[in-house]
Amino acid sequence: MQPILVLNAGSSSLKYALYDGPRRLDAGIVQRIAPGGHPKAMTEVLDWAADHLGGVRPAAIGHRIVHGGGRFVEPAAVTPEMLAALEAYVPLAPLHEPHNIAGVRAAREMAPGVLQVACFDTAFHAAQPRLASLFGLPRRLEAEGVRRYGFHGLSYEHIATTLAADEPALAAGRVVVCHLGAGASLCALDGGRSVASTMGFSALEGLVMATRCGSLDPGVVLYLLEQRGMTPAAVRDMLYKESGLLGVSGLSGDMRDLTASDAPEAAEAVDLFCYRIAREIGSLAAALGGLDGIVFTAGIGEHAAPVRAAVARRCAWLGARLDDQANAAHARRIDADGSALALRVIPTDEEGVIARHTLRILEGQN
């Protein structure tokens, strides 16, 4: 038996899974974690793993690390030097990186000597064309690491791998993947490779998210600092924790709450979410030079049929035609006959990707 524990800490959730080699044994998720609640959730998950293994230590523990910067571009065994280097990326992903690093440290303390493997969300995008990574800023800032990185790479890697196995013709084409959850982004795949994404330097850019603003005129930040007298910390909290669906609706950042609400503010927040997705699909279609398909994944993408329907309607100009019945049933294929675009719903499996990479590194050390 080669038991592998996978830890995947998100901004408001903690997914965990146990594997025997590539085979999943059990899994779970802690959802709607309140601010400051990740350490407690992490401890509970590590205790859960110990109980399930009946005293047998895992052979390895795989971790999702959101930001690997330009230095960590492939999965790797964790070292003290790596952990120290990752601390530099905390300001770039403050909702995720601290929890990711804390999970690694906790696992190292509770399972000393066990191989720890870090898998980076940014790594999948590392080979994007240079122009896709540049900002229109002084060149000296790029040398300091101020560039676009892209995130949700483990999810996109799973979708690319799944398409290659199940629909090779579509996988070889031009596809936009919509990873829609509390954190949301889009990725343009050309032949399964990332060529552009909506998230960039940090996990703030791009789509409107649960509590994050998405792309924003930098002048708004200057206004808040200079005219409103807000501190940088207050601005950071507003952009990461008080904006997005929560900020626009004034009710909730959870799509389930908003679609169940009769409040006009809730409907407007959902409409804005869908509008921004469709607008960015158009942008990525331009980067790809055309479009063959759209894939929906992650919590909202997999379960919110009204969101998929609204996005598909806004993409009718690209030739998208939705099968309403299939969409309502959450079928994998939701395009209607005659649709110029393939429309798919594919459940993401970031933990499976982490487990495979962890197993590969474990076997390489044996």
Stockholm file with secondary structure:
# STOCKHOLM 1.0

chainA/1-366         MQPILVLNAGSSSLKYALYDGPRRLDAGIVQRIAPGGHPKAMTEVLDWAADHLGGVRPAAIGHRIVHGGGRFVEPAAVTPEMLAALEAYVPLAPLHEPHNIAGVRAAREMAPGVLQVACFDTAFHAAQPRLASLFGLPRRLEAEGVRRYGFHGLSYEHIATTLAADEPALAAGRVVVCHLGAGASLCALDGGRSVASTMGFSALEGLVMATRCGSLDPGVVLYLLEQRGMTPAAVRDMLYKESGLLGVSGLSGDMRDLTASDAPEAAEAVDLFCYRIAREIGSLAAALGGLDGIVFTAGIGEHAAPVRAAVARRCAWLGARLDDQANAAHARRIDADGSALALRVIPTDEEGVIARHTLRILEGQN
#=GR chainA/1-366 SS CCEEEEEEECSSCEEEEEEETTEEEEEEEECSCCTTCHHHHHHHHHHHHHHHTTTCCCSEEEEEESCCTTTCCSCEECCHHHHHHHGGGGGGSTTTHHHHHHHHHHHHHHSTTSEEEEEETTGGGTTSCHHHHCCSSCHHHHHTTCSCCCCCHHHHHHHHHHHHHHCHHHHTSEEEEEEESSSEEEEEEETTEEEEESCCSSTTSSSCCSSCCCSCCHHHHHHHHHTSCCCHHHHHHHHHHSCHHHHHHSSCSCHHHHHTCCCHHHHHHHHHHHHHHHHHHHHHHHHHTSCCEEEEEHHHHHHCHHHHHHHHHHTGGGTCCBCHHHHHTTCSBCBCTTCSSEEEECCCCHHHHHHHHHHHHHHHHC
#=GC SS_cons         CCEEEEEEECSSCEEEEEEETTEEEEEEEECSCCTTCHHHHHHHHHHHHHHHTTTCCCSEEEEEESCCTTTCCSCEECCHHHHHHHGGGGGGSTTTHHHHHHHHHHHHHHSTTSEEEEEETTGGGTTSCHHHHCCSSCHHHHHTTCSCCCCCHHHHHHHHHHHHHHCHHHHTSEEEEEEESSSEEEEEEETTEEEEESCCSSTTSSSCCSSCCCSCCHHHHHHHHHTSCCCHHHHHHHHHHSCHHHHHHSSCSCHHHHHTCCCHHHHHHHHHHHHHHHHHHHHHHHHHTSCCEEEEEHHHHHHCHHHHHHHHHHTGGGTCCBCHHHHHTTCSBCBCTTCSSEEEECCCCHHHHHHHHHHHHHHHHC
//
